[in-house]
Amino acid sequence: MRRGLMAWDAEEIPLAALQERVRRLKTEMAAADHDAMILYTNFIRSAAVSYLTAFSPYWADGMLLVPRDGEPLFATTLSKRVGSWIQTVKPIGDLVTSPAPGTALGKRLAEVADVRRVAILELDKFPGGLFDELTTALPGIEFVDGAETFAKARSMLDEVERGLLGKADSIAQQALHSLDPRDCNLGEAVGAVEKAARLQGAEEIYIAIAPDLDSDRCFLRLSGDRALGRRFAIRATVAYKGNWVRSTKTYSREETDRLAIARADARFKEILSQIDSRRPIADQTAIMGNVTPDDWILEAASGTTPLAVITSSKAVHGMPSHGPGLILSMSTTVDGVPWCGAGLAALRESALP
């Protein structure tokens, strides 16, 4: 369950911005000959519906129906009482609560004339039970995958998303920088970062830690009264208004290590400020001073997933062709000091398609 405050702020997410996102999707649907699109959402696959409606579920799943003509309709298994609250944080579209949301949306579509072809975002990942409800309510309708259509509509990074990603990144960085590594155990370090992020308004935060970088750079979700190594790193994955980022900071208990860490932090910040989608990402990461990164991963929102691996040092697929914010994670060794970092790439106009 999400533990942060969930509220719609019309100044942060203007209704007009959401309406424009829906309009772009409808334009792409028309070009692809889709009469409607259905987008699934749950706690961990909230990105697409949140992008269009500003709503992120906190335990139950749901579906958003976007017809080519008319208002979107969100269906959920939550009660009518909770549905009343959902409408206050979901300013786009109507709402229906039902124990069979697929049936509810199917019946609504059946009332629309000339519906022949319905797209489902990430059809291969769509829950089987909901699909059965849809097909039963809509016999004879062709269902196709809508991933490419949605990606085209998602290709523009608007100013609202830019601002929310920046806010989430600021929360994560400030929380990580608030930690004094000299006198804390593992549980205290993790708790301090989470507390700082939530006090700044994080909707959700997941903390992972590499407690001893000299032995292992693997990040795990750990807690408890456990000693930390001389050098360790914490990764904060933060959501703010449905927009997710990751930020990672390396710490040392020894003053002699901190110059190397500061050098790596400064170089990484420079890399983040210069990421350009027109150039191979591998060329842009191989500049941590004179040190080649041991590993790097580039992530972004993709379909229903808030953060998905787009490309990495182990499987280079080229830069993404869509516009959501890019998260770069790297690890290397600087002057004998192991270092890990992650952050939001600068959202420069030149880096957008």
Residue pairs with C-beta under 8 A, 6 or more apart in sequence:
1 58
1 59
2 43
2 56
2 58
2 203
2 204
3 198
3 204
4 198
4 201
4 202
4 203
4 204
4 205
4 239
5 201
5 203
6 56
6 58
6 89
6 203
7 88
7 89
8 54
8 55
8 88
8 89
8 90
8 91
9 241
10 91
12 160
12 163
12 164
12 241
13 54
13 91
13 160
13 164
13 241
14 160
15 91
15 92
17 158
17 159
17 160
18 52
18 53
18 54
18 91
18 92
19 92
20 158
21 51
21 52
21 153
21 158
22 52
22 66
22 72
22 92
24 153
24 156
25 37
25 52
25 66
25 149
25 150
25 153
26 66
26 68
26 69
27 153
28 149
28 150
28 152
28 153
29 35
29 36
29 37
29 66
29 68
29 119
29 146
29 149
30 68
31 149
32 119
32 146
32 148
32 149
33 117
34 68
34 117
34 118
34 119
34 144
34 146
34 149
35 67
35 68
35 112
35 114
35 115
35 116
35 117
35 118
36 65
36 66
36 67
36 68
36 109
36 112
36 115
36 118
36 119
37 65
37 66
37 118
37 119
37 120
37 121
37 146
37 149
37 150
38 63
38 64
38 65
38 66
38 105
38 118
38 119
38 120
38 121
38 126
38 134
38 146
39 48
39 49
39 52
39 63
39 64
39 66
39 120
39 121
39 146
39 150
39 304
40 48
40 49
40 61
40 62
40 63
40 120
40 121
40 122
40 125
40 126
40 127
40 130
40 304
41 48
41 49
41 50
41 56
41 57
41 61
41 62
41 63
41 64
41 304
42 57
42 60
42 61
42 62
43 57
43 58
43 59
43 61
44 305
44 306
45 125
45 304
45 305
46 56
46 57
46 242
46 304
46 306
47 242
47 244
47 301
47 302
47 303
47 304
47 305
47 306
48 64
48 121
48 150
48 303
48 304
49 55
49 56
49 57
49 62
49 64
49 74
49 304
50 56
50 242
50 243
50 306
51 154
51 161
51 242
51 301
52 64
52 66
52 72
52 92
53 64
53 72
53 74
53 90
53 91
53 92
53 93
54 89
54 90
54 91
54 92
54 241
54 242
55 74
55 86
55 89
55 90
55 242
56 203
56 239
56 242
57 76
60 76
60 77
60 78
61 76
61 77
61 127
62 74
62 75
62 76
62 77
62 78
62 101
63 74
63 75
63 76
63 101
63 102
63 105
63 130
64 72
64 73
64 74
64 75
64 93
65 72
65 73
65 74
65 75
65 105
65 108
65 109
66 72
67 73
67 109
67 112
70 112
71 93
71 94
72 92
72 93
72 94
73 93
73 94
73 95
73 96
73 105
73 108
74 86
74 90
74 93
74 94
74 95
74 96
75 95
75 96
75 97
75 98
75 101
75 102
75 104
75 105
76 83
76 86
76 95
76 96
76 97
76 98
76 101
77 97
77 98
77 99
77 101
78 86
78 97
79 97
80 97
82 97
83 95
83 97
86 95
87 95
96 104
96 105
96 108
98 104
100 133
101 130
101 133
102 129
102 130
102 131
102 132
102 133
102 134
102 137
103 133
103 134
103 136
103 137
105 134
105 137
106 133
106 134
106 135
106 136
106 137
106 138
107 137
109 115
109 118
109 137
109 138
109 141
110 137
110 138
115 138
115 141
116 141
116 142
117 141
117 142
117 144
118 134
118 138
118 141
118 142
118 143
118 144
119 143
119 144
119 145
119 146
119 149
120 126
120 131
120 143
120 144
120 145
120 146
121 145
121 146
121 147
121 150
121 303
121 304
122 145
122 146
122 147
122 303
122 304
123 143
123 144
123 145
123 146
123 147
124 145
125 304
131 143
134 143
135 141
135 143
147 303
150 303
151 302
151 303
151 321
151 322
154 301
154 322
154 323
154 324
155 321
155 322
155 323
155 353
156 323
156 352
157 323
157 324
157 325
157 347
157 352
161 243
161 324
161 325
162 325
162 347
164 240
164 241
164 242
164 243
165 243
165 245
165 325
165 344
165 347
166 344
166 347
167 240
167 241
167 243
168 202
168 238
168 239
168 240
168 241
168 243
168 244
168 245
168 344
169 238
169 245
169 247
169 343
169 344
171 197
171 200
171 201
171 202
171 238
171 240
172 197
172 202
172 205
172 236
172 237
172 238
172 245
172 246
172 247
173 247
173 249
173 343
174 196
174 197
174 200
175 193
175 194
175 196
175 197
175 200
175 202
175 205
175 236
175 238
176 193
176 234
176 236
176 247
176 248
176 249
177 249
178 192
178 193
178 196
179 189
179 192
179 193
179 196
179 234
179 249
179 251
181 189
181 228
181 232
181 251
181 252
181 253
182 253
184 192
184 228
185 225
185 226
185 227
185 228
186 209
186 211
186 222
186 223
186 224
186 225
186 226
186 227
186 228
187 223
187 224
187 225
187 226
189 209
189 228
189 232
189 234
190 207
190 209
190 222
190 223
190 234
191 223
193 207
193 234
193 236
194 205
194 207
194 236
197 205
197 236
197 238
198 205
201 240
202 238
202 239
202 240
203 239
203 240
203 241
203 242
204 238
204 239
205 236
205 237
205 238
205 239
206 221
206 236
206 237
207 221
207 234
207 235
207 236
207 237
208 219
208 220
208 221
208 222
208 234
208 235
208 237
209 219
209 220
209 221
209 222
209 232
209 233
209 234
209 235
210 216
210 217
210 218
210 219
210 220
210 232
210 233
210 234
210 235
210 340
211 220
211 222
211 226
211 228
211 229
211 232
212 228
212 229
212 230
212 231
212 232
213 229
213 231
213 232
213 233
213 250
213 338
213 339
213 340
214 229
214 230
214 231
214 338
215 229
217 233
217 331
217 338
217 340
219 233
219 235
219 248
219 340
228 253
230 252
230 253
230 254
230 257
231 250
231 251
231 252
231 253
231 254
231 257
231 337
231 338
232 250
232 251
233 248
233 249
233 250
233 251
233 339
233 340
234 248
234 249
234 251
235 246
235 247
235 248
235 329
235 340
235 342
236 246
236 247
236 248
237 244
237 245
237 246
237 307
238 244
238 245
238 246
238 247
239 306
242 306
243 306
243 325
244 301
244 306
244 307
245 325
245 327
245 343
245 344
246 299
246 307
246 327
246 329
246 342
246 343
247 342
247 343
247 344
248 329
248 340
248 341
248 342
248 343
249 265
249 341
250 261
250 264
250 265
250 338
250 339
250 340
250 341
251 261
252 258
252 261
252 337
257 337
259 335
260 334
260 335
260 336
260 337
260 339
261 334
261 337
261 339
263 289
263 334
263 335
264 288
264 289
264 332
264 334
264 337
264 339
264 341
265 341
267 287
267 288
267 289
268 288
268 330
268 341
268 343
269 343
271 284
271 285
271 287
271 288
271 328
271 330
272 328
272 343
272 344
272 345
272 346
273 346
274 284
274 346
275 281
275 284
275 326
275 328
275 345
275 346
275 348
275 351
276 284
276 348
276 350
276 351
277 319
277 320
277 321
277 326
277 351
277 352
277 353
278 319
278 350
278 351
279 319
280 316
280 318
280 319
281 296
281 298
281 311
281 316
281 318
281 319
282 313
282 316
285 293
285 296
285 313
285 328
285 330
286 292
286 293
288 330
288 332
288 334
289 334
291 332
291 333
291 334
292 332
293 313
293 330
293 331
293 332
294 331
294 332
294 333
295 312
295 313
295 314
295 330
295 331
296 312
296 313
296 328
296 329
296 330
296 331
297 309
297 311
297 312
297 313
297 328
297 329
298 309
298 310
298 311
298 312
298 319
298 320
298 326
298 327
298 328
298 329
299 307
299 308
299 309
299 310
299 326
299 327
299 329
300 307
300 308
300 310
300 320
300 322
300 324
300 325
300 326
300 327
301 307
301 308
301 324
301 325
302 308
302 310
302 322
302 324
307 327
310 317
310 319
310 320
310 326
311 317
311 318
311 319
311 320
320 326
321 353
322 353
323 352
323 353
325 344
325 345
325 347
326 344
326 345
326 351
327 342
327 343
327 344
327 345
328 342
328 343
328 345
329 340
329 341
329 342
330 340
330 341
330 342
331 338
331 339
331 340
331 341
332 339
333 339
345 351
